[in-house]
Each structure stands twice: as structure tokens, then as C-alpha cells.
Amino acid sequence: MAHPSTFPAEQWLSRWRGTSGLLNLADTYACPISIDDLTSLSSENGEGPLTTTSKLNYGSTNGSSELRRSVAKLCSGQDAQLTEDDVVITQGAISANFLVLYALLGPTDHAICVYPVYTQLYSVPETFGAQVSFWRLKEENGYIPDVRDLHNLFQRNTKMIILNNPNNPTGAVIPEPVLRDIIAIAKARGIIVFSDEVYRPLFHEPDSAPPPITAFGYERTLATGSMSKSLSLPGIRIGWVASPNRALIAACSRRRDFTTISVSQVDDQIATYALSPAVQPALLRRNIDLARRNRRLVEAFVARHADRCRWVRPGGGTMAFMQFRGATSGRPVDDEAFCADLIDRCKVLLVPGSHSFGCGEDFAGYVRLAYVCDTAVVQEALARLSKYLEEHPWDGGGDEE
Ligand SMILES: Cc1ncc(COP(=O)(O)O)c(C=O)c1O
């Protein structure tokens, strides 16, 4: 299958991000915070994240020990305890993903990747000459991968299964039993399971949250993550690769030497502070509460406009994937024209689905709506969207009206 060599969602976002007056339901981080906000969340009064006296040298190549220990804890579970040596710090999850795919896939390899998904996860392997098969996530299955379909996707040279949990753009969470099945199948074939877990641990029902992929006791697993989404700090560019398998981590480290000496020492300090026991629980509580409160607003919107839009209620992450249709025709809207018209008339920024996630072929009429931002922004944007739907039936064969 031919895929775009561009990154349509990122291009759409960089075109509009920062336009003054737009209500942004497009960026997928939980409402960002300042250093002052972070300090005020701390249970240890007064102390902020920055040590202003330490010399700003490169620091330790793979990231500070303290930061890597905190990440190792996030990526551990009952069946696997990771240590700082199992973690490499990167500039955001986007660099972490690139590193894993660059280090481990090449022209003789085949990978299986869930779809729809963050484009990078299949485009980068293809850029390096690997062949990728899509494991289609079906709406009727709540966008949870169907393990029965997986068996048909293997090839003689399949090296990796690529997951994204919670998923961008659907917000679907792969439950633990399904992950166990995937691990068992991969283990029987010696295949690597790589999961982009940048939206962990933002689960709407934390009690039923699945463990990280690195915590199933299967060596050939890797997870990537970052401070950007569930931890509200996209402006410090800190991400990571974690794996219980030292050889996989070493392969990533060797490739990392070509692009990264170390990450910013200031960013490292802020991330270490945010993941500390004095701060992390309050930060996550804030974001899970925000996600649940705002999801209720979107749910009420979908119920009110059930004749015009539908969704699968997300179980985690920060976004929903929803389809909009014409009032009488029931035909999917042209999602790119629809999103452009919303920017024009309502000053609301969403991400068009077929344009950004459907390779120009799939997901007609779908948009990605990110809702873990300021509640007042979600309320106002949904109110404008409601009024827009009432005034614009979109029955003209998918054309802008
Ligand atoms: C699934 C997924 N992975 C990785 C990233 C990159 O995030 P960052 O580099 O800010 O950590 C994003 C950003 O939107 C994403 O949605």
C-alpha cells in the first residue's frame, strides 16, 4: 500500500497552530501547565524544579539517573521491574519513535501496524524500506484490535508489531487480555512488540487500565512515552524509550548517537520534578479529572446531535474520533472542507480525519477532536459547533455550504 511521505496531521496543525482567536481542539496534550503551576501542585511546599546553581554541561548521555529511574517505574509492573539502564531519554516521543523504528527496521523487514494511528508509526518504517501491513481497527469493535485478524498479517520476515495504546486518533484503550493475546502470539514467533504509549497513564477508568507493554514479562517489547500528553508538559521536549531487553535499548542508543548528545538539562530537571512522588499523583489527578469532566461535555454534544455525528466513546488519552454527516442525506461530510469551514466561521480548530489519518482513502467525514484542554474552551467550541450544525445541513453532496 502506498502511503504519504508527508505527515498530514502535523502539517495541518502547524498551518493553524498559534492563529490568534482560534479555539484549539486539535492539539492532543492535556491542558499545559507552567513551572509555577507545577510547583503549586507539589506536596512539598516551596521547592520548584530548577537548581539554578548547577553548571549546564551536557549532563549524562542517556538522561539523568533520577529521571530514568522514574520512567523505569512507569514502565514496570508485576511481571517485570525495569531499572534506569532499561531507559533512554529522548527529545519527546516523536524522537523516541523515530529511534526505535530507525534502529530496528530496515529494507528486509516487515512490520504490522494498527490503523488508524499516528502516521509516524508506519511512515518511518516505510521510509527505511520496510514493508508495513495495516492491522485495521474497526469502529464496530470499539477500535480494539481483533486478534483473529492478526494471524493473517504475518509474513516470513515480520519483525515487529506496532501498537499505540491509548490510540491516536480514536482514544481507544487495548485492554489487558487483548495485550496478553498479542504478546503470546508475538512470543511464539519471536516478534518484537513496540507500543507507543505517549497517552499513558491518562485512562478515564484508571482501575481497569492495562499495564505498559514492557510489564508483561516478554523481553522483546519496547514502549515509548513522554511528558507531553498526560503530564501536560509538551514544551519541555522530554520523551523516552524503555525495554526490558538491554540489546534492544543498546541498538537504540547506538543510533541515538547520530542525532542526540543529551537532552536539555533544564528540561531533564523539570521532568524529574514532575515525575517525583511529591508532584506526579496531583498532576495526574488534575488531568484525569479534566478528561472525565470534558468527556461528559462531548458525550452530551454527541447525544444532542446523534442524527449528525457518531463516535466510540474514548477510554483513555485526550481525543475522540467522530464522524459528521449531512442532515438529510446522511452522507459523510468532506472532512477537510468541513474543518476549514469551522475555522472560517466558528474559529474552532479540529483535525480532518480522512486527510490526516486515512491516507486519503479511509475515514470520510471523520474529525479528531481533542478535549482535555481548558473546560471553558471545550464548552464554547461545542456551543459554536452545535449552532454551526443547526445552520449548515451539509447535504450538498459533501460540498461546503
Ligand atoms: C501517538 C503519538 N506519539 C508521539 C507523539 C509525539 O509527542 P511528543 O514528541 O510531544 O512527545 C504524538 C504527538 O501528538 C502522538 O500523538
The ligand as an SDF file (V2000), in Angstrom:
LIG
                    3D

 16 16  0  0  0  0  0  0  0  0999 V2000
    0.7780    8.8010   19.2600 C   0  0  0  0  0  0  0  0  0  0  0  0
    1.7870    9.9000   19.3850 C   0  0  0  0  0  0  0  0  0  0  0  0
    3.0710    9.5680   19.5350 N   0  0  0  0  0  0  0  0  0  0  0  0
    4.0130   10.5140   19.6630 C   0  0  0  0  0  0  0  0  0  0  0  0
    3.7020   11.8500   19.6410 C   0  0  0  0  0  0  0  0  0  0  0  0
    4.8030   12.8700   19.7980 C   0  0  0  0  0  0  0  0  0  0  0  0
    4.6930   13.5430   21.0420 O   0  0  0  0  0  0  0  0  0  0  0  0
    5.8930   14.2950   21.7490 P   0  0  0  0  0  0  0  0  0  0  0  0
    7.0630   14.3130   20.8160 O   0  0  0  0  0  0  0  0  0  0  0  0
    5.3930   15.6750   22.0520 O   0  0  0  0  0  0  0  0  0  0  0  0
    6.1890   13.5340   22.9920 O   0  0  0  0  0  0  0  0  0  0  0  0
    2.3800   12.2430   19.4600 C   0  0  0  0  0  0  0  0  0  0  0  0
    2.0230   13.6770   19.3690 C   0  0  0  0  0  0  0  0  0  0  0  0
    0.9290   14.0610   19.0480 O   0  0  0  0  0  0  0  0  0  0  0  0
    1.3890   11.2360   19.3470 C   0  0  0  0  0  0  0  0  0  0  0  0
    0.1030   11.5420   19.2150 O   0  0  0  0  0  0  0  0  0  0  0  0
  1  2  1  0
  2  3  1  0
  2 15  2  0
  3  4  2  0
  4  5  1  0
  5  6  1  0
  5 12  2  0
  6  7  1  0
  7  8  1  0
  8  9  2  0
  8 10  1  0
  8 11  1  0
 12 13  1  0
 12 15  1  0
 13 14  2  0
 15 16  1  0
M  END
$$$$
